[in-house]
């Protein structure tokens, strides 16, 4: 789910060491619910209690050193161990939440409520589904701009920037529709979502490989 925002409003919430990335003059805020599966470190066995869980992130898009990537305002996850590990290893703003994600007759029923006191209260409840066959986004389109990104950035307490590179095949995107009952995820990060309907995309599955973060400044 993506909404356009005036760049000045979003830039005020992004560290000054990063450049806000825009499309057609707008910054964009994404609320992205999904489910992680088969998570693990290469060559090590998977641990059943941390290798699969629901997750939701609130994001925008930035640049640094000529590379375009993702900036996360928050990431909520249903695994306490994953939350603490990601905070320690990647300095990401992860929060524990009570979450459910279930597919019923082709529709995803998704609900989350943040339980972590390190963040503001935040909830999301919705039902969403794809409405057409998958397609590959063409370069230059906003679909491509949203999804074909291969790194994310974080800053530490001193403002120093780190980049984590990822790799994946092009997203198998599908048009989507959603019935949203509650969504305060962006508001918890001081972002008041506009009343306009968001742009919606759905992806059934995407394999992703990630590397360790590196300092880039």
Rosetta silent file (secondary structure, phi, psi, omega in degrees, C-alpha in Angstrom):
SEQUENCE: XXXXXXXXXXXXXXXXXXXXXXXXXXXXXXXXXXXXXXXXXXXXXXXXXXXXXXXXXXXXXXXXXXXXXXXXXXXXXXXXXXXXXXXXXXXXXXXXXXXXXXXXXXXXXXXXXXXXXXXXXXXXXXXXXXXXXXXXXXXXXXXXXXXXXXXXXXXXXXXXXXXXXXXXXXXXXXXXXXXXXXXXXXXXXXXXXXXXXXXXXXXXXXXXXXXXXXXXX
SCORE:     score description
SCORE:     0.000 S_00000001
   1 L     0.000  124.846 -178.136    0.000    0.000    0.000 S_00000001
   2 E  -131.049  138.376  176.165    1.544    3.317   -1.092 S_00000001
   3 E  -124.350  141.865  174.938    0.466    6.927   -0.657 S_00000001
   4 E   -78.870  145.761  179.152    2.051   10.079   -2.176 S_00000001
   5 E  -135.794  150.473  169.255    3.339   12.727    0.220 S_00000001
   6 L   -60.370  129.710 -176.295    4.815   16.221   -0.134 S_00000001
   7 H   -54.594  -37.023 -176.429    8.588   15.639   -0.028 S_00000001
   8 H   -62.738  -32.931 -179.504    9.193   18.274    2.653 S_00000001
   9 H   -69.397  -39.883 -178.925    6.969   16.395    5.122 S_00000001
  10 H   -78.611  -38.873 -179.507    8.802   13.103    4.670 S_00000001
  11 H   -59.170  -32.069 -179.701   12.283   14.637    4.414 S_00000001
  12 L   -66.195  -18.335 -177.988   11.809   16.130    7.889 S_00000001
  13 L  -105.249   -0.209 -179.732   11.556   12.559    9.284 S_00000001
  14 L  -105.819  139.626  179.900   14.522   11.099    7.369 S_00000001
  15 L   -54.628  141.264 -177.707   18.108   11.553    8.622 S_00000001
  16 L   -64.171  -15.959  178.069   19.865   14.464    6.868 S_00000001
  17 L   -76.024   -7.620  178.119   22.672   12.119    5.791 S_00000001
  18 L  -114.031  147.606  177.553   20.217   10.473    3.361 S_00000001
  19 E   -98.493  127.784  177.796   18.602   11.999    0.273 S_00000001
  20 E   -65.882  133.945  177.017   14.869   11.495   -0.112 S_00000001
  21 L   -96.298  137.167 -177.411   13.973    9.638   -3.317 S_00000001
  22 L  -130.882  160.176  175.436   10.874   10.848   -5.187 S_00000001
  23 E  -129.696  123.331 -178.069    8.776    9.825   -8.181 S_00000001
  24 L    51.470   39.365  174.250    7.053   12.514  -10.283 S_00000001
  25 L    84.129    0.067 -179.455    7.713   15.058   -7.553 S_00000001
  26 E  -116.010  142.164  163.352    6.187   13.062   -4.684 S_00000001
  27 E   -80.286  160.544 -178.023    7.671   11.142   -1.815 S_00000001
  28 E  -133.138  137.642  175.608    5.877    7.868   -1.104 S_00000001
  29 E  -110.854  129.235  179.325    4.998    6.095    2.125 S_00000001
  30 E  -112.632  138.816  169.222    4.439    2.351    2.021 S_00000001
  31 E  -116.223  114.904 -166.412    2.643    0.096    4.514 S_00000001
  32 E  -126.129   99.217  173.529    3.655   -3.461    3.626 S_00000001
  33 E   -88.828  144.733  179.579    2.207   -6.509    5.453 S_00000001
  34 E  -165.605 -175.746  176.467    3.590   -9.941    4.633 S_00000001
  35 E  -131.131  128.121  176.452    4.789  -13.221    6.086 S_00000001
  36 E   -87.042  138.522  176.187    8.417  -14.311    6.370 S_00000001
  37 L  -140.680  155.259  175.508    9.192  -18.000    5.857 S_00000001
  38 L    54.349   44.913 -179.464   12.289  -20.227    5.722 S_00000001
  39 L   -86.046  138.743  176.304   14.495  -17.575    7.331 S_00000001
  40 L  -179.427  173.615  176.673   18.005  -18.507    8.297 S_00000001
  41 L   -91.594  136.107 -178.009   21.735  -18.065    8.015 S_00000001
  42 L   -53.135  134.324  177.152   23.383  -19.782    5.063 S_00000001
  43 L    74.376    3.490  176.878   24.717  -23.262    5.880 S_00000001
  44 L  -112.484  149.992 -179.206   23.049  -23.320    9.326 S_00000001
  45 L   -67.448  150.715  176.906   19.899  -25.285   10.202 S_00000001
  46 L   -75.724  142.791  176.518   16.580  -23.444   10.421 S_00000001
  47 L  -102.514  119.223 -171.415   15.113  -22.907   13.878 S_00000001
  48 L   -55.909  -34.229 -174.013   11.346  -23.588   13.827 S_00000001
  49 L   -84.610   -4.768  177.735   10.428  -20.852   16.304 S_00000001
  50 L  -130.399    3.971 -174.594   12.254  -18.056   14.432 S_00000001
  51 L   -95.067   -2.869  179.141   12.202  -19.148   10.779 S_00000001
  52 L  -153.747  128.798  178.747    8.606  -18.086   10.005 S_00000001
  53 E  -169.490  158.811  176.068    6.484  -15.214   11.310 S_00000001
  54 E   -76.230  150.569 -179.345    4.266  -12.344   10.212 S_00000001
  55 E  -150.265  152.687  175.937    5.841   -8.924    9.664 S_00000001
  56 E  -145.412  132.904  177.015    4.744   -5.439    8.598 S_00000001
  57 E  -124.343  153.818  172.293    6.896   -2.448    7.720 S_00000001
  58 E  -113.324  126.053 -167.802    6.330    1.269    7.170 S_00000001
  59 E  -140.859  162.703  163.134    8.797    2.646    4.637 S_00000001
  60 E  -138.755 -170.987 -171.813    9.880    5.383    2.290 S_00000001
  61 E  -127.606  136.460 -172.059   12.592    5.551   -0.359 S_00000001
  62 E  -138.707  171.857  175.057   15.983    7.230   -0.173 S_00000001
  63 E  -130.606  151.683  172.144   19.358    7.563   -1.884 S_00000001
  64 E  -159.023  130.017  178.297   22.910    7.531   -0.610 S_00000001
  65 L    59.782   31.574  178.609   26.168    7.408   -2.533 S_00000001
  66 L    82.666    0.557  179.490   24.338    7.058   -5.843 S_00000001
  67 E  -108.721  137.095  176.314   22.345    3.986   -4.714 S_00000001
  68 E   -93.849  137.647 -179.251   18.587    3.954   -4.290 S_00000001
  69 E  -153.994 -161.790 -174.447   17.182    2.003   -1.381 S_00000001
  70 E  -112.668  142.042  169.438   14.619    1.730    1.385 S_00000001
  71 E  -118.383  125.926 -177.779   14.328    3.611    4.674 S_00000001
  72 E   -98.333  125.677  170.499   12.212    1.929    7.346 S_00000001
  73 E   -79.528  -35.050  177.601   10.256    4.005    9.843 S_00000001
  74 E  -160.887  155.387  173.002    9.188    0.837   11.654 S_00000001
  75 E  -139.513  118.026  177.882    9.103   -2.937   11.318 S_00000001
  76 E  -103.000  138.767 -179.215    6.695   -4.993   13.422 S_00000001
  77 E  -143.280  154.404 -176.532    7.179   -8.729   13.799 S_00000001
  78 L   -87.767   -0.186 -177.668    5.556  -11.567   15.707 S_00000001
  79 L  -111.759  115.683  179.096    8.886  -13.082   16.824 S_00000001
  80 H   -62.713  -41.568 -179.199   10.581  -11.569   19.890 S_00000001
  81 H   -63.525  -42.525  178.625   13.879  -13.275   19.068 S_00000001
  82 H   -64.175  -40.397  178.944   13.814  -11.934   15.497 S_00000001
  83 H   -59.781  -50.151 -176.595   12.984   -8.424   16.763 S_00000001
  84 H   -69.072  -36.889  178.912   15.890   -8.338   19.207 S_00000001
  85 H   -65.570  -42.519 -179.640   18.330   -9.944   16.754 S_00000001
  86 H   -68.028  -37.276  176.289   17.453   -7.441   14.002 S_00000001
  87 H   -62.666  -42.387 -176.877   17.767   -4.512   16.391 S_00000001
  88 H   -74.000  -43.028 -173.286   21.199   -5.693   17.519 S_00000001
  89 H   -84.006  -34.108 -172.235   22.617   -6.769   14.144 S_00000001
  90 H  -117.705   -5.407 -178.050   21.055   -4.212   11.777 S_00000001
  91 L    57.440   35.433  179.319   20.036   -1.277   14.052 S_00000001
  92 L   -91.295  148.043 -178.938   16.546   -1.472   12.545 S_00000001
  93 L   -79.899   68.455  179.367   13.491   -0.062   14.379 S_00000001
  94 E   -84.258  145.944  177.571   11.850   -3.442   14.990 S_00000001
  95 E  -136.288  142.014  176.384    8.943   -3.846   17.413 S_00000001
  96 E   -76.858  144.859 -179.676    7.238   -6.930   18.760 S_00000001
  97 E  -147.323  157.117  169.438    3.556   -7.294   17.901 S_00000001
  98 E   -88.340  119.070 -168.812    0.677   -9.724   18.181 S_00000001
  99 E  -137.389  145.080  173.159    0.029  -10.717   14.569 S_00000001
 100 E  -136.155  135.814  176.103   -2.118  -13.080   12.515 S_00000001
 101 E  -140.893  118.522 -174.408   -1.926  -13.699    8.777 S_00000001
 102 E  -142.264  136.249  175.862   -4.137  -16.327    7.164 S_00000001
 103 E   -95.357  129.231  177.650   -5.239  -17.048    3.594 S_00000001
 104 E  -133.276  113.947  177.115   -8.882  -18.011    3.128 S_00000001
 105 L    52.877   41.879  175.556  -10.249  -18.715   -0.340 S_00000001
 106 L    87.034   -1.804  178.747   -7.646  -16.493   -1.992 S_00000001
 107 E  -112.381  133.514  176.521   -7.998  -13.588    0.446 S_00000001
 108 E   -87.330  124.246  174.202   -5.363  -12.712    3.047 S_00000001
 109 E  -102.637  116.445 -169.985   -6.818  -11.883    6.469 S_00000001
 110 E  -128.429  134.500  177.967   -4.190   -9.861    8.302 S_00000001
 111 E  -147.356  137.733  176.406   -4.194   -8.311   11.770 S_00000001
 112 E  -146.428  145.054  174.974   -1.467   -6.825   13.957 S_00000001
 113 E  -140.096  120.604 -176.829   -1.319   -4.894   17.199 S_00000001
 114 E   -67.287  132.596  177.893    2.004   -3.610   18.521 S_00000001
 115 L  -112.857   -6.690 -175.765    2.847   -4.823   22.022 S_00000001
 116 L   -81.655  119.868 -177.507    6.363   -3.363   22.253 S_00000001
 117 L   -74.070   -6.850  175.929    6.501   -0.359   24.604 S_00000001
 118 L   -74.826  -11.839  179.097    9.550    1.021   22.778 S_00000001
 119 L  -124.067  164.263  175.712    7.206    2.222   20.028 S_00000001
 120 L   -68.745  153.720  176.468    3.937    4.096   19.855 S_00000001
 121 L   -56.468  141.120 -178.482    0.739    2.002   19.739 S_00000001
 122 L  -155.071  136.425 -179.834   -0.017    0.822   16.192 S_00000001
 123 E  -135.418  154.606  174.393   -2.632   -1.460   14.647 S_00000001
 124 E  -150.375  127.504  175.382   -3.502   -2.807   11.222 S_00000001
 125 E  -138.835  124.361 -176.896   -6.478   -4.970   10.248 S_00000001
 126 E  -160.182  164.148  171.094   -7.353   -5.706    6.648 S_00000001
 127 E  -126.649  129.990 -177.071   -8.376   -8.255    4.041 S_00000001
 128 E  -143.294  158.267 -172.850   -6.644   -8.126    0.687 S_00000001
 129 E  -157.969  151.839  172.946   -6.405  -10.160   -2.492 S_00000001
 130 E   -74.864  153.418 -177.700   -4.910  -10.089   -6.004 S_00000001
 131 L  -122.266   -1.121  178.954   -7.279   -9.162   -8.833 S_00000001
 132 L  -158.276  176.643 -176.992   -5.333  -10.157  -11.972 S_00000001
 133 L   -70.533  156.892  178.866   -2.439  -12.260  -13.216 S_00000001
 134 L   -63.669  151.244  175.600    1.193  -11.448  -12.266 S_00000001
 135 E  -141.260  159.935  175.423    3.200   -9.011  -14.376 S_00000001
 136 L  -102.078  125.317 -176.296    6.778   -7.743  -14.466 S_00000001
 137 L   -67.256  138.292  177.422    7.070   -3.994  -13.946 S_00000001
 138 L   -83.375  142.042  176.579    8.609   -2.018  -16.784 S_00000001
 139 L   -56.602  137.960 -179.549   11.578    0.254  -16.072 S_00000001
 140 L    95.567  -12.518  178.355   10.465    3.842  -15.652 S_00000001
 141 L   -91.284  161.129  179.267    7.068    2.973  -14.162 S_00000001
 142 H   -68.206  -29.798  176.610    6.113    3.606  -10.559 S_00000001
 143 H   -59.345  -44.054  178.839    5.601   -0.163  -10.065 S_00000001
 144 H   -67.070  -41.372 -178.052    9.256   -0.698  -10.944 S_00000001
 145 H   -62.339  -40.326  178.152   10.356    2.271   -8.814 S_00000001
 146 H   -63.131  -42.576 -161.008    8.614    0.855   -5.731 S_00000001
 147 H  -108.003  -27.031 -176.300    9.927   -2.673   -5.969 S_00000001
 148 L   -90.131   72.287  178.629   13.230   -2.937   -7.817 S_00000001
 149 L  -127.909  140.399 -168.602   15.431   -1.859   -4.923 S_00000001
 150 L  -126.900   28.565  173.049   18.374   -3.862   -3.710 S_00000001
 151 E  -166.844  162.313  167.821   19.418   -2.328   -0.406 S_00000001
 152 E  -133.192  155.233 -176.560   18.170   -0.587    2.699 S_00000001
 153 E  -114.470  147.754  170.767   19.844    2.068    4.819 S_00000001
 154 E  -136.395  160.491  170.994   20.042    2.628    8.569 S_00000001
 155 E  -125.648  148.784  177.613   21.760    5.210   10.759 S_00000001
 156 L   -92.321 -172.691 -176.129   23.166    4.716   14.241 S_00000001
 157 L   -62.960  -19.709  179.850   22.906    7.051   17.228 S_00000001
 158 L   -98.100    5.555  178.983   25.737    9.164   15.786 S_00000001
 159 L    82.265    7.605 -179.884   24.116    9.549   12.360 S_00000001
 160 L   -77.849  137.340 -172.717   26.554    7.191   10.634 S_00000001
 161 E   -94.544  135.241  169.989   25.025    5.410    7.631 S_00000001
 162 E  -123.001  150.406  179.386   25.119    1.666    6.991 S_00000001
 163 E  -123.867  134.989  173.227   23.794   -0.148    3.948 S_00000001
 164 E  -113.085  119.770 -179.942   22.519   -3.724    3.742 S_00000001
 165 E   -87.136  145.183  176.118   22.456   -5.173    0.235 S_00000001
 166 E  -133.436  163.394  175.996   19.838   -7.701   -0.849 S_00000001
 167 E  -136.890  140.182  173.839   19.174   -9.662   -4.023 S_00000001
 168 L  -158.359  159.945  172.110   15.948  -10.951   -5.538 S_00000001
 169 L   -71.469  164.428  175.426   14.416  -11.626   -8.931 S_00000001
 170 L   -53.751  141.683 -177.132   11.977   -9.018  -10.317 S_00000001
 171 L   -63.461  133.572  172.017    8.798   -8.927   -8.276 S_00000001
 172 L   -83.149   76.335 -172.494    5.879  -11.015   -9.643 S_00000001
 173 E   -75.065  149.234  171.684    3.434   -8.150   -9.049 S_00000001
 174 E  -134.173  143.215  169.274   -0.341   -8.377   -9.269 S_00000001
 175 E   -59.506  153.982 -174.474   -2.986   -5.649   -9.085 S_00000001
 176 E  -144.916  165.758  170.459   -4.846   -5.877   -5.778 S_00000001
 177 E  -134.719  155.654 -176.227   -7.808   -4.706   -3.754 S_00000001
 178 E  -146.520  144.609  170.214   -8.110   -4.317    0.014 S_00000001
 179 E  -112.864  109.973 -174.025  -10.721   -3.798    2.708 S_00000001
 180 E  -105.773  122.319  178.595   -8.995   -1.987    5.574 S_00000001
 181 E   -92.269  -32.333 -176.539  -10.673   -1.850    8.981 S_00000001
 182 E  -155.950  134.536  178.644   -7.856   -0.193   10.953 S_00000001
 183 E  -155.257   95.491  175.845   -4.483    1.275    9.993 S_00000001
 184 L  -115.232   17.652 -175.649   -2.502    3.422   12.438 S_00000001
 185 L   -63.379  -46.981 -179.104    0.914    2.057   11.488 S_00000001
 186 L   -71.950  -36.813  179.455    2.160    5.205    9.723 S_00000001
 187 H   -58.990  -33.213  178.500    0.550    7.514   12.278 S_00000001
 188 H   -64.558  -19.080  176.565    2.700    5.856   14.956 S_00000001
 189 H  -106.259   24.018  177.025    5.724    7.240   13.063 S_00000001
 190 L    67.674   31.445  178.205    4.251   10.784   12.849 S_00000001
 191 L  -120.031  111.101  178.674    2.904   10.261    9.327 S_00000001
 192 L   -88.588  109.613 -176.807   -0.749   11.173    8.782 S_00000001
 193 L   -67.271  140.636  177.871   -1.896    9.188    5.758 S_00000001
 194 L   -68.582  162.671 -178.544   -3.997   11.119    3.230 S_00000001
 195 L   -75.649  -13.048 -178.997   -7.649   10.262    2.712 S_00000001
 196 L   -67.972  152.518  178.578   -7.009    9.227   -0.896 S_00000001
 197 L   -67.580  141.137  179.266   -6.974    5.531   -1.775 S_00000001
 198 L   -77.622  162.609  165.447   -3.482    3.994   -1.877 S_00000001
 199 E   -77.409  135.289 -174.865   -1.817    2.286   -4.810 S_00000001
 200 L  -120.097  136.574  172.448   -2.012   -1.451   -4.191 S_00000001
 201 E  -136.411  150.440  179.024    0.242   -4.294   -5.296 S_00000001
 202 E  -128.994  144.273  171.782    0.261   -7.953   -4.307 S_00000001
 203 E  -137.530  128.972 -177.626    2.996  -10.581   -4.585 S_00000001
 204 L   -68.409  -41.435 -174.268    2.432  -14.241   -3.798 S_00000001
 205 L  -163.493  146.008  175.769    6.055  -15.034   -3.037 S_00000001
 206 L  -151.167  123.480  175.478    9.551  -13.603   -3.400 S_00000001
 207 L   -84.548  134.475 -177.267   12.872  -15.209   -2.462 S_00000001
 208 L  -133.123  136.660  172.420   15.394  -12.750   -1.010 S_00000001
 209 E  -112.976  136.342  178.670   19.067  -13.073   -0.082 S_00000001
 210 E  -125.583  153.914  178.154   20.647  -10.509    2.245 S_00000001
 211 L  -111.926  173.796  177.593   24.197   -9.672    3.255 S_00000001
 212 L   -71.783  151.118  179.044   25.674   -8.164    6.416 S_00000001
 213 L   -69.578  150.426  177.321   25.456   -4.354    6.784 S_00000001
 214 E  -131.203  143.422  174.451   28.468   -2.220    5.830 S_00000001
 215 E   -70.128  137.602 -175.919   29.347    1.346    6.794 S_00000001
 216 L  -124.060    5.509  178.173   29.128    3.617    3.743 S_00000001
 217 L  -121.516    0.000    0.000   30.161    7.057    4.998 S_00000001
